Amino acid sequence: MHKNRVLQKLKKGECVNVVNLGFFPCSSLVELVGRIGFDCAWLDMEHRSFGLKELAEMALACRTTGMEPLVRVVKGRYTGMMKPLETGATGLMIPHCLSTEEARQVVNWAKYPPQGRRGFDNAGPDADYTMADRTEYMIHSNRETFLVAQIEDQEAVDRVEEIASVDGIDVLFIGPADLSLSYGIPFQFEHPTLKKAIERVRDAAAAQGKWWGTPFGSIEEGKWLVENGARFLAHGADVLAIKDGFLRYRKTFELICSNGKINYDVING
């Protein structure tokens, strides 16, 4: 049983670099990203079509590189929380967490007694395939599994201080797109209302000794987040990297051959 890399870095005050994967549910791609040096693979079962078999393969690829598999689960189902953990997830992200009741339910489903009421099974990779001592495994799982509550609704921001107080929730993670929709300011990420909401999440996390973060798209935005205490930072996605790469390839081709003609000026430098 291994120490959770994400929790180790967060406890040291270091930034965790998270990348969104799973649009192309491929273990080789996940392994490549892990070898590049990312801390955490955000594997999205809320929006993507892959199932537990693909998740198991991607979680194994994470283990081979020391990257932590964080699964954004389908909200509201016990098996939707428990099965990803048994498949190898070391963290769970809960979308649209709206209240303390929902946050406590997640902890109850994801943690073993006495912290929660997760059903016991030690046959999976999370328990070293029955080779771990059962009692030590439960203690280890409770300690080394991290839970991320997504704050992406106005209702959640209004209750964020209460949500942050729930024991077992480790990270508050802002979903800026859905949050902007909730406030009626679609994709206006610099809008004062959205900025104020983000600052409220920041302050609630600090008051309760929790970590917080959000996706970011630019160096300037990332610097602001780090300066304001964010340590759980998501940047990049497999679909974006592949799209941008192939757009670049096409642009290069069009520079050399345009309108069916060879551009000798480009070829000859």
N, C-alpha and C positions, 0 to 999 in steps of 0.2 A: 504494500500500500504506500502510495507516494504522497509527498507534501504538495499541496495545491500551489502552483506557481503564481496564480493570480492573487491569492490571499497573502502569500509571502511578500510579494511586491507591494501590495496595498498597505500591509502592516509596517513596511519600511518607509512609507510615504512616497513610494516611486509610482510613476505612471504605468498603467497597463495598456498595451496597444492591442486593440481588438479589430478584427477584420470580418466582414460579413461574407460567409460562404454558404453554399448549398443550392444556389440557383442551378449550378452544374454539380450534382451530387456525386463527386468522383473522389475516391480515396487518394489517387495519385496527385490530384490538384491540391487536396488538403495537406498531404505530406510535403509537397513543394513549398507551400506557404509556411508550413511549420519550419522547414529547413532554412527559409529566409530569415526567420527569427521572430515571428509574431508570438505574442503571449497567449492569445485567446482566439479561438475560432467561434464566431457567432453563427450557429447553425439554426436556421429559421424554419420551424415546423408550423408557424402560424400562416405564413404566406406561400411557402413552397410545397411541392407535391411529393417530396420523397417520404419514405416510410421508415420503419424501425430497422429493416435490413440495411438500407443505405446508411442510416445513422450509425449503426454498429460498425460498418466499414470505415466511415469517416472518423468516428471516435477512436478506432484502432490506429488510423493514420496519425491522429493527434498524439496518441501515446508514444508512437515511435519517435516523435520529435520533441516531446516535452511541452507541447502546446495544449492548453486546456480547452475541452469542448464545452461550450456554453450553448444550451438549447433553449430557444424561444418556443415555449410550449403552446399547445392549443388550450386556451383558458377554460377553467371550470370543470375539469375532469380529473378524478384521482389517478386513473391509469395514465392520463396525459402527463402527469408529473412523475409518477413512480417508474414507468417503463423506460423513459429516457435515462433515468439514473441507473437502472439495472443494465442498460445497454452501454453505459460507459460515460455518460455526461457527468461532469464534475461541477457544473453550475446550471441553474435554471433561470430563465428570464420570463417574467409573467407580464404579458401585454395588458394594457388598460387596467392597471390595478387602481381601483376606485375608492377603497375604504380600508379601515383597520380590520374589518371582518374578513374581507377578501385576503388581505395580507396574512392574517392569522391562519386562515384556512390553508394557504400555500405552505406555511411553516408546518402545520399539522400533517399535511400529506407528504411533505418532503423529508421530514426529520423523524428519526427513530425515538421511541420513549427514552427518557422522560420528556424530551423537548417536543415531540410530536407523536403521531400514531401511524407512521409508515409501517406497512406490513413487511415482515422479515423474509428475506430470501438472500442467501449468500452464494448462489451458484454462478453469478455473473462476474465480469471483469472488475467491478467495483469492490468485490470481496476476494479478489485473487482466485476466483473459481473454486471456492470452499477451502482454500488453503490458509486463509486468515482465521485467527481465533475469532469466534463469533461475537463475543462481548467487546473485544478490542476493535473489531470491524465496525460495530454500531457507534462506538465512541468516536472512532476515526471518521466515519462518514458524516456524523453530525458536525464535527469540527472542520472538516476539509471540503464540504460542499457549500458553495456560496449561492445565495438567492438574490436575484435582481428584480426589484419592482419597477415596472415602467410607469412613469408619470407622463401621460400623454392626453390628459383631458382636464378641462377647467375644474371639473368636480374633484379630481385628484389633487390639483394644486390647492384648492380650497381646504383640503383635509391633509395636506402633505405633512404637517407637523405631527399629526396623529399616526399616519402611515410610517413615518420615520421612527416612531417610538416602538414599533413592534419588534420584539426580540426575535432574532433569526433572520430578519431582512438585513442584508449587508450593504446593498448598493441601491441608490435611487438613480434611475436612468431615464433621462428625458427623451421623449420621442417628438422632435420639433415639428415634423410635418403634421402629424395628427393633432398635436397641441395647437398649432396655428389654425387648423380647421375647426377645432373645438371653440376657439375664441372668435371665429368668424373673420379671420384675417389670413386667408389661405396663402401659405408659403411666403409670407412677409416676415422673414426671419429677423429682420432688424427693427421690427415694429416695437415701440416702447412697451406695449402690453405684454408681448412675448418676453422681452428682456426682463420685465418686472417679475414675470412668472418664474423664469429661470433663476433669478436671484432669490426668490422665495424658496425654491427647492434647494439651492445652495445653502441658505441659512438654516433650513430645517435639518439638512444632513449634518452640518457642523454642530448644531445644538445637541444632536443625539449621538455624535461620534460615529456617524455612518459615512460611507464614501458615496460620491456621486459622479455622474458623467453624462455624456451625450455624444452622438456623432458630430463630426465637424468636417468642413470642406476646404478650409484655407489655413495657411500658416498663421495669419492674423487672428482668426477665430480660435485656433488651437492655443495660441499664446494667451489670449484672454481667459480661456477656460482653465488653463494650468495656473495662471496667476490668481484665479478665484477659487482654487482648491480642488478643481476637478481632477480626478486621477484615473477614472475608468473611461477611456477615450476610444471611440470607434472611428476608423478612417479607412475607407475603401471597401470594395466588394468585388467578388469574382466577375459578375456580369459587367461591371464598369471597366474593370481592367481588360477584359477580353474585348469589349466593344471598342475601347480607346485604342487598344493595340491593333485591331483590324482596320479601324478608321485610319490609323497612321500608315499601315501597309498600303491601303488603297490610295492615300494621298501621295505616297512615294511613287507608286505605279503611275498615277496620273501626271506627275511631274515629268516622268520619263516618256510616257506614251499618252498623248492627248489627241482626241478626235481622230483616232486611228493612225496618227503619225508619230514617228520616233522623234523625240526632242534631243537632237545631237548636242545642243548647247549644254544641257544638263549632264548628259553622259560624258561629255568631254571636259566637264568642269569649268 
